[in-house]
């Protein structure tokens, strides 16, 4: 029995046997803690500066604006150039932006338009960085461990989602938002050093080469032709528009509904992160690896379904438990979807297809943030969240019956 348990544990973490992936994983984990600290601090800063739900949505939306003109070029760059170098310079640029926001807060000169401008610039860098990062994982572990590596990456993201908000809540209470921005800037060094220390001989280069990458619309044509990859992109994009922006309203729930401060906000965000870490570990197991489609369907229906009782919840402990479930279902939908898409897409198109996937995900997430913030300002936070969660649940049901092959995908 112990041997079986050890085997299951080794299987869950099997992608970490690759040296380059270990450097990537732990560098990302460190940096993402800082990123989540900045996310929490930025939302809190905006709420302090304006007190407006609409402005919380607006800041998230502004970051999506550069995605539209940069998407196709970002995918072509990821397929044409060495992904490691693209990621290195993008991460360095994000580090500079974090330090700049910290300096503005420390000097007391920060204004709402500063936050908007820096969110726009960060969105532009992320538009170039994210497709390269998504397509880079297969070069670190190969296709045999890709599904596991993506699930573990998701685990790192959400482990940071547990640690980052909790740390941000303490830091904001002690030193203000500037400290969170400053630590985020330093955290990028973990990724930069990890990329620098990688063994280049172990990287499995993929991509279509210079000539193939000039075809900017190659990813669009592929998704138009292939139903199953298109189903993944449609489901995740619509979920990003309707259900995923729920986190924008968490500062309002923390302060106005549950009567908590920055610490309570951090706890609520960390609760969703704990559920997401559990979901990531479950997604990394063979049980999900063999039935990705069923996991995606279960996650896409459970995620918005749990948001409905949370929307009208008035008990802080119950809200924490619901957010644990929300986090679990979120990953159960998204980690297998990312893995399935990357396994389906040919190597020479991966950067361009992932650029479309990521830009739709991030872009519609931010449009949804603006929509949710505006709707909350016109009605109330619970009403707005319930309306979009119900729409997200209907979309999940529609995709289940419109693309039955997705549910059956292995």
N, C-alpha and C positions, 0 to 999 in steps of 0.2 A: 504493500500500500504506500509507504513512504516513497518507494522508487517511482511509482506512478505520479505522485504529487510533485516530485522533483522534475520528472519529465514534462509534466504540464507547465510547470513554472519556466523551465528552460525553453519550451516551445513558445510561451507567451512573449519572452524577451529575446527570441532567437536572432533578430536583426542586429542586436548589440555585439554579436561576435565579429562584426566587420569594424575594423579599427577606425576607418574614416567616418563611419556612421556614429560611432561612439563620440568622436570629437564633435560632430555636428549636433548630436542629441543633447549632450551636456552643455554645449555652447548656447544652443537654442533655449534650453531650459532656463539658464541664467538670464539671458537677454529678455526672455518673455516675462519673467517676473517683473523686470523693470518696465516693460511695455504695458503690462496690466496696471502697474502702479501709476503710470502716466495716464492711462485711460480713465481710471477712477479719479485721479487728481484733476484731470482736465474737465470731466463732467461736473465735478464739485466746484471747480473754479468758475465755469460758465454759470452754474446755478447761483453762485455767490454774486457774480457780476450783474446778472440780469434777472434772476428769479423766474425765468420763463421756460416752460416746457417746449415752446416753439423753438427757442434758441438752442436748446439741447439737441433737438432734431436737426436744426440748421447746421450746426458744427459738424455733425456726422455726415450730413448730405454734401457739404462743400468738398469733403475729401473724395467724393465720387466723381466730381466734375472732370478731373484729368483722365479718368479711366476711359472715357469714350474716345478721345482722339489718340490715346496712346496704346490701346489694347492690341491692335493688329501688329503694330511695330514692336511691342514688348514680346509678343509671341515669336516673331521673326528673329529678334535679338537672342532670345533664349535658344532657338534652334540653330542659329548661325555661329554664335560666339561661345567661348568657354564659360559655362554657367558659374563656375566658382569665382571667376573674376567679376562677372556682372553682379553677383550677390555681394562680394566684398565691397565694391564701391558704393552700392546702394545702402548697405548697412552703415558704412562710414558717413554717408550723407544724412541718414536718419539720426545718427549720434550727434551731429552738428546741430540739427534742428531741436533736439531735446535740450542741449545745453543752452541754446538761444532762448527757449521758452523759460528755462530755469532762471536765466539772467534777468529777463523781463520781470519775472515775479519777485525775485530777490531785491531788485531796485525799486519795486513798487510802481513801475511804469506800465504794467500790463493793462491792455484794454481789450474789449471784446473783438475788435477788428484784428488785433494781433493774433488772437487764437484762431480766427477764421483764416487768415493768411497762412499761418503755419500749418493748419489742417489741410489747406489746399496743396501746399508744397509737399507735405508728407504723403498725401494721396498720389501725387505725381511720381514720387520715388517708389512708393509701394506698387504702383502700376507696372513699373519696370522690374521690381524685385520679386514680386510674388510668383509670376509664371516661371521664372528661373528657379526659384526655390522649390516649387511643386515638381518641376521636371528634373531637378537635381537628385532627388531621393533615389530614383532607379539607377543612377550612375554610382551611387554609394553601395547599394546592396544587390543589384540585379533584380530581375523579375521574380526569382524564386522567393525572395524575402520582401518584396515590395509591399504586399498587403500588411504584413506585420510591421514594417517600418513606418508606414503611414499611420497605423493605429497607435504606435508608440509616439510618433510625432504629435499626434492629437493628444495623447496622454501628457506629454511635456507641456503643450499649450495650456491644457486645463489644470495641470498641477500648478503651473504659474498663475492660473486664474484663482486658485485657492490661496496661494501665498501672497501674490501681488496686492489684491484688494485689502487683505488683512493688514499687511505691512503699510499700505497707503493710508488706511484709516488711522493707524497709530502715528505715522509721520505727519499727516495733515494736522492732527490734534496737537502734536508737539512743536513742529517747525513750520507748518503751513504747506501749501502745495508745491512750493519751489523745491523742497527737499526731494519729493517724489520725482520731479522732472530731472533733477541733477543725478540721482542714482540711476535712473533709466539711461541717461547718457553714458555713464560709466559701464553699464551692463552690456553695451554693444561690443566692448572689448573682448568678451568671452567668445562671441561668434567670430570676430575678426581673427583672434589668435587660433581658434579651431580651424578656420579655413586655411590659415597660413601653415599650420602644422600637418595638414593632410598629405598623405603619400600619393603623389600624382600617378604613380604606376598602377595603383589599385582602382583608379576611377575608370568606370566603364563609359567612355564617351558615347553619347547618343546625339542625334540631330541629323538634319538633312543636308548639311553642308551649305556653302555660300549660295550656290545656284538654286537649290530647293527652297531655301529660306527666303528668297526674293518673292516667292509666291505668297503674298500676304493673305490671300483669301482661301488658302488650302484647308485651313481648319474649318472655315465656314462651310465649304463644299462637303467636307467629310461629315459634319453634323447634319447637314440637310439630307444626305444620302443614307446614313446609318440610324435606324430607329432606336436601338438600345442605348448607345451613347447619348443620343438626343433626349431620350427619356430621363436620363440622369441629370442632364443640364437643365431641362425644363423643371423637374421637381425641385432641385436645390435652389434654382433661381427664384421660383415662386415662393418657396419657403422663406428665402432671405427677404423677400419683399413684405411678407405678411406676418410670419411668426417670430423670426429671429430678432427683429428690432426691439423686443420686449425690454431688453436691458436699459434702453434709453430712459424708461420711466422709473427705474429702480430708485434713483435719488428722491423722486417724489413720494414713492411708497415709503422709503426709509424715514423721511422727515414728516410728511403730512399725514400719512395713514398710520404708521407705527410709532411716530413720535421719537425717532432715534436720530442721532447725529451721524458724522462721518464714519464712526466705528460701526454703527448699525448697518450703514450702507455697505461697508466692506464685508460684514458678515453675510449679508444677503447674496452678494456677488460670489463670495467664497463658497456658499452652500451650493450654488449652481456649478461651481468649479469642482467640488467634491464629487457630485453626481457625474460630471463629465469625465473625471479621472477614472471612476469605476466603469463608466461606459467604454472608455478607451481600452482598459485592461480586458474587458469582456470582448471588445471588437478585435483585439490582438490574438484572441484564442482561436483554435481550429474550429470551434463550434460556429463562429460567425464566418470564418474564412471560406467554409464550404457552402454557406447559404447567404451570400451577401444580399441578394435581392430580397429575401424574406426579412432580413434585418433592416434594410432600408425602408421597406414598407411599414414595419412595426414602429420604427423610429419616427417616420413622417406622420403617422397618425397619433402616436402617443404624445409627441412633443406639443402640438397645439392643443390637444385634449387637456393636458395638465395645466396649461396656461389659463384655461377657462375658470377653474376654481380659484387659482391664484389671483386672478383679476379682482375678484370680490372678497378675497380673504381679509379678515380684520385681526387675525391672531398671528402675532410675530413668530412663535414657535411653529405653527402649522405652515406658515409661509416659507420658513426655512426648509421644512420637509418637502414641500411641493417643489421648491427650486432644486433640491437634490434630484428629484425625479425628472424635472425639466432638463437638467444638465445631462443626465444619463441618456434620455431619449434623443436629445440634440446630437450627441456623438454617435449613437446607434444609427441615426440617419446619415450623418455626414462622413464619418470615417470610411465605412464600406463603400459609399458612393464615390468618394475620391479614388479609392483603391480600384474599384471596378472600372471606372473611366480610364485610368492610366493603364490598366491591363488590356483594355480593348483597343486603345489608340496605337497606331503604328509609331515606331520610334521616331521616324523623320517628321511626324506631325505633332509630337507630344507637346512641344513648347507652344505652338500656335493654338491647339485645342485647349490646353490648360489656361492659356491667356484669355480665351473667350469665357471659359468656365469661371475663372477667378474674377474677371471684370464684371460679369453678370452677377456673381455672388456679392462682391463688394459694392458694386454700383447700386443694385436693387436693395441691398441691406441699408444703404444710406438714404435711398429714396424712401424706403419704408420707415426709416427713422424720422425723416421729415414729415411723412404722412401721419405717423403715430403721434409725434409731438404736436402737429397742427390740430389733429382730431381731439387730442387730450385738452388742448387749450380751448377748443370750442365746446367740449362737453365735460368730460372728467377723465382722469387717468384710468379708472376701472372700466368705464364704458368703452373708451378707445381700445384698450388692450383686449377686452372681450370680443369686440367687433372684428379685430384683425385676427385673433386666434381662431374664431369661428370660420372666418374666410380661409385661413390656413388649413384647417381640418377638412373643409370642403375640397380644397385643391388636392390634398393628399388622397382623398377618396377618388377624385376625378382621374388622377394619374394612375391609381391602382387599376382602374377599369379601362382607361384609354391605352395604357401600355402594359398589358398583362405579362409580357415577356420580362419586364423588369423584376417583378415579384419572383420569377422562376430562375433568375440569373444566379450562377454559382460564383 
